Amino acid sequence: MQKIISDPNAVLVFQDEVHFYAQTTVTRTWARKGSKPRIPSKVGKDSASYSGFVVHGTGELFMYEPDRFTYETSIGSIRAFLNTIEIKENRKLFIVMDNAPWHKKARRLIKDDPQYSDIKEKVTFPKLPPYSPDLNPIEQVWRITRRECTHNRYFKTLGLLKAALNDYWKAYKEPNKKLESLCSFSFKDRKTKPEKVPARKHYLHTVASV
């Protein structure tokens, strides 16, 4: 990964899929001491499925909405992404995907099946070691989306959830500092111990759903 990042002609992209559920997800929030905040939650298991791509170094975010996660939808999302990004002739595109079964099959077909030569000619897929989510930082995009957009919020319908997500992601379609920083790598000595932060008293409460 460090070799790719240090190559000035390389364009590194992180891809992953995610489900966002219409049911209320709760987390800690500031509240008056002694109070017990509550918010309603939708009944059922309705969810919105997305395939996302974030460009390392610029933070540009592309979202694709498949109906399910399969090797066909993985290949479809890659093609949709390639139609939105302009790569100069001397640049090389690297797309990082995790080792989900449908990703493995998609990569194998792209490599071996001539009908996917349009992707093979443009994209290289670096192989990640097993159980290495830290090498695919788009996971941080899902974390911050939940924290800033969906946690502690009631969505009456799935459509309202999708509208909120799409509106939130609009700000990141163009180059931006937030995702650029969030999805970057810092190759530091792993032996360095983190600085200890003294504990502080606070009034954080866990919000309850009803």
C-alpha positions in Angstrom: 0.0 0.0 0.0 2.8 2.4 0.8 4.4 1.7 -2.5 1.2 2.6 -4.4 0.7 5.8 -2.4 4.3 6.9 -3.1 3.8 6.4 -6.8 2.9 9.8 -8.3 1.2 8.2 -11.3 -1.1 6.0 -9.1 -4.7 6.8 -8.3 -5.7 4.8 -5.2 -9.4 4.2 -4.5 -11.1 2.4 -1.6 -14.4 0.5 -2.2 -16.8 -1.1 0.2 -20.5 -1.9 0.6 -22.7 -0.9 3.5 -26.3 -1.3 4.8 -28.1 1.6 6.6 -31.2 0.5 8.5 -34.3 2.6 8.9 -34.5 1.5 12.5 -33.2 4.0 15.0 -29.5 3.4 16.0 -28.5 5.0 19.3 -25.3 6.3 20.7 -24.1 8.5 23.5 -25.0 12.2 23.4 -24.9 15.3 25.6 -28.0 15.7 27.8 -29.0 17.4 31.0 -27.7 15.4 34.0 -30.4 13.1 35.4 -32.5 13.1 32.2 -33.2 10.0 30.0 -33.4 11.0 26.4 -35.6 8.8 24.2 -36.4 8.7 20.5 -38.9 6.5 18.5 -37.8 3.7 16.3 -39.3 2.3 13.1 -40.7 -1.3 13.3 -39.2 -3.8 10.8 -35.8 -4.3 9.1 -35.9 -2.0 6.1 -32.5 -1.1 4.9 -30.7 0.9 2.2 -27.8 -0.8 0.4 -24.8 1.2 -1.0 -21.5 0.5 -2.7 -19.1 3.4 -2.1 -15.8 4.5 -3.6 -13.5 7.1 -2.0 -10.4 8.5 -3.8 -7.2 8.6 -1.6 -5.6 12.1 -1.6 -8.7 14.0 -2.6 -11.6 12.5 -0.5 -13.9 12.4 -3.5 -16.8 10.1 -2.7 -18.9 8.1 -5.3 -22.0 6.2 -4.1 -23.8 3.5 -6.1 -27.1 1.9 -4.9 -27.4 -1.9 -5.7 -30.4 -3.9 -4.7 -28.1 -6.5 -3.1 -24.5 -7.5 -2.9 -23.3 -10.0 -5.5 -20.4 -10.2 -7.9 -22.7 -8.8 -10.6 -23.5 -5.7 -8.6 -19.8 -5.3 -7.6 -18.8 -5.3 -11.3 -21.7 -3.0 -12.1 -20.7 -0.5 -9.4 -17.1 -0.5 -10.7 -18.3 0.3 -14.2 -20.5 3.0 -12.9 -17.6 4.5 -10.9 -15.3 4.3 -14.0 -17.9 6.3 -15.9 -17.6 9.1 -13.4 -13.9 9.4 -13.0 -11.4 10.8 -15.5 -8.0 9.1 -15.5 -5.2 10.5 -17.6 -3.4 8.1 -19.9 -0.2 8.0 -17.8 -2.0 7.3 -14.5 -2.7 3.9 -13.0 -6.0 3.2 -11.1 -5.9 0.9 -8.1 -9.1 -0.1 -6.4 -8.9 -1.7 -2.9 -11.7 -4.1 -2.1 -11.9 -6.5 0.9 -12.1 -10.2 0.7 -15.8 -10.7 0.7 -16.8 -13.7 -1.4 -18.5 -11.6 -4.1 -15.5 -9.4 -4.4 -13.2 -12.4 -4.9 -15.4 -13.7 -7.7 -15.7 -10.3 -9.3 -11.9 -9.9 -9.3 -11.4 -13.4 -10.7 -13.9 -12.8 -13.6 -12.4 -9.4 -14.4 -9.0 -11.0 -14.7 -10.0 -14.1 -16.7 -13.2 -13.3 -18.6 -12.8 -11.2 -21.9 -16.2 -9.6 -21.4 -14.7 -7.6 -18.6 -11.6 -6.5 -20.4 -12.9 -2.9 -20.3 -12.3 -3.0 -16.5 -9.1 -5.1 -16.6 -7.4 -2.5 -18.9 -8.0 0.3 -16.5 -7.9 -1.2 -13.0 -5.5 -3.1 -10.8 -6.9 -4.7 -7.6 -4.3 -4.9 -4.8 -4.8 -7.9 -2.6 -5.5 -7.3 1.1 -4.4 -9.7 3.9 -7.2 -11.4 5.7 -8.8 -9.4 8.6 -7.2 -6.1 7.7 -10.0 -3.5 7.7 -7.4 -0.8 8.6 -6.1 -1.1 5.1 -9.5 -0.1 3.7 -10.3 3.2 5.4 -13.6 3.8 3.6 -14.9 2.0 6.7 -14.3 5.3 8.4 -16.8 7.0 6.0 -19.5 4.7 7.2 -18.6 5.4 10.8 -18.7 9.1 10.5 -21.9 9.0 8.4 -23.7 7.1 11.2 -22.4 9.5 13.8 -23.3 12.7 12.0 -26.3 11.6 9.9 -28.2 8.6 11.3 -27.5 7.9 14.9 -30.1 9.2 17.4 -32.5 10.1 14.6 -36.0 8.7 13.7 -36.7 8.0 10.1 -40.4 7.3 9.6 -39.8 5.7 6.1 -36.9 4.2 4.2 -37.3 7.0 1.7 -36.6 9.6 4.4 -33.5 7.7 5.4 -32.2 7.6 1.8 -32.9 11.3 1.3 -30.9 12.1 4.5 -28.0 10.0 3.4 -27.9 11.4 -0.2 -28.1 14.9 1.1 -25.2 14.2 3.6 -23.0 12.7 0.9 -23.5 15.5 -1.5 -20.8 17.6 0.2 -18.2 14.9 -0.5 -18.7 14.4 -4.2 -16.0 16.9 -4.9 -12.5 17.0 -3.4 -12.7 17.8 0.3 -10.4 17.9 3.3 -12.6 15.9 5.6 -12.6 12.6 3.8 -9.1 13.3 2.4 -7.8 13.3 6.0 -10.2 10.5 7.2 -9.1 8.1 4.5 -5.4 8.7 4.5 -2.5 6.6 5.8 0.2 7.5 8.2 3.0 5.0 8.1 4.4 5.5 11.7 6.4 3.2 13.8 3.9 0.7 15.3 6.1 0.5 18.4 5.4 4.1 19.3 3.0 4.1 22.3 0.0 6.4 22.2 0.0 9.4 24.4 -2.1 8.9 27.5 -5.0 11.3 28.0 -6.2 12.0 31.5 -9.8 10.9 32.3 -12.4 13.7 32.6 -15.8 13.8 34.2 -18.6 14.2 31.7 -22.4 14.0 31.4 -22.7 11.7 28.4 -25.8 9.5 28.3 -26.9 6.6 26.1 -30.0 7.5 24.2 -32.7 4.9 24.4 -35.1 4.0 21.5 -38.8 3.3 22.1 
